[in-house]
């Protein structure tokens, strides 16, 4: 039995470590720059890009019969030499159209690694699609249509000088659109809703309604000049950015011009040293942790998802722990043993096994539609039929996951309370302490480590749940954070992004699954890291409380 138990423990540890190692290797490899290869096929087709993975297969007779004569003459001797087993590589070619192509090695007539082949990561704008990564050879850098640098070394040197300023102008246009113009529009919308509220409360044409409309007209007139000024600033910045273009030669022999402002990052991996690749690697990680997603979440960062995950988990924990502890205290310390308490314990234990999607459906029906709809009807009638709280929101997601994890906290707290020796309670009563004094000064300090263990388990489970969040608040893309610098600062009615839902979206909803696959592993690694940090913080708090309360006991 000793060897059996030890072997079972070793097997469990190996499984966990194997899973974590696999996720870590795949996740960290996502941002490491790899060489760009150029594959020329017998039919004249050229594939330029990065090799993402490879596989082996046995070509069927029908597949070989469909090849052109030149391709068949080139492929058959190679297949014969390898025993009929072929290897194919998936090449990320980017640019436009189909982004990935399978290239069988037996159909490759020539393979090279061009020294000046560049990888360009692009960002879409309002009037231009990015279409993912771009692969090509730098030909010239043009300003106002005139060539100012020609040839790869000169182009890259001038690109390094001009690119930062172009990106700064691009980011400035985003700030103006999202924050400055957005703030003006929000102020006007608030006054419009106020005027509608006055019409609902006092009637159309009433004095308060007329006064609110007049105030709205004054604000709109005051903002008109500012709108014109901001739009002129955007037009000036975009016109300045359109002056700078980088011309590339593509693998098919064509040329394409890219605006410097649309280029997030450009580098020639076949020319890079190990230090240069490390710099690109960490730059990508920094962008991943601090930037917003782009390209349908397949590129860019996940900062809104990190923020939403941590904020939702903290709110859920603050909601579930007090109620769970109070419920366990009543069941264990105050309620008399009997059929009702036994039924409550059975119900709590059964709730722990209910599928999470059931809690999501309950949260959608009760919190979003009933509670949220009632709040909208009472306090936000001017916004109807557009819901404020009667939809998925941060507060409803936190409450739903609090219900989901409540049995964990109750069971862990009750077990921690039961572990406190009865002699300590009796000694407290003998000294003249009452029931609540005994619980507060004797029982709870002794049970605190177990209570915090339940909180840690609830936090870990709640942070990783996805199914309920799909119904009660998580969204694919939310431009506004639920916590910001605008009053009332915390916006519980907003939807939010979540790392778990982000993983689901990348893995099952992405239009380009091959491009999204590496990001799935990286986001999974990040979610594990976030949950680990939250748990470590809770464990440190538990250790501090244990030392504090244990030292204070007699």
Buried (B, 14 or more C-beta within 10 A) or exposed (E): EEEEEEEEEEEEEEEEEEEEEEBBEBBBEBBEBBEBBBBBBBEEBBBBBBBBEEEEEEBEEEEBEEBEEEBBEBBEEBBEEEEEEBBBBBBBBBBEEEBBBEBBBBBBBEEEEBEBBBBBBBBBBEEEEBBBBBBBBBBBBBBEEEEBBBEBEBBBEBBEEBBEBBBEBBEEBEEBBEEBBBEBEEBBEEBBBBBBBBBEEBEEEEEBBBEBBEEBEEBBEEBEEEBEEBEEBBEEBBEEBEBBBBBBBBBEEEEBEBBBBBBBBBBBBBBBEEEBBEBBBEBBBEBBEEBBBBBBBBBBBBBBBBBBBBBBBBBBBEBBBEBBBEBBBEBBBEEEEEEEBEEBBEEBEEBBEEEBBEBBBBBBEBBBBEBBBEBBEEEBEBBBEEBBBBBBBBBBBBBBBBBBBBBBBBBBBBBBBEEBEEEBBEBBBEEEBEEEEBBEBBBBBBBBBBBBBBBBBBBBBBBBBBBBBBBBBBBBBBEBBBBEEEEEEEBBBBBBBBBBBBBBBBBEEBEBBBBBBBBBBBBBBBBBBBBEEBBEEBEEBBEEBBEEBEEEEE
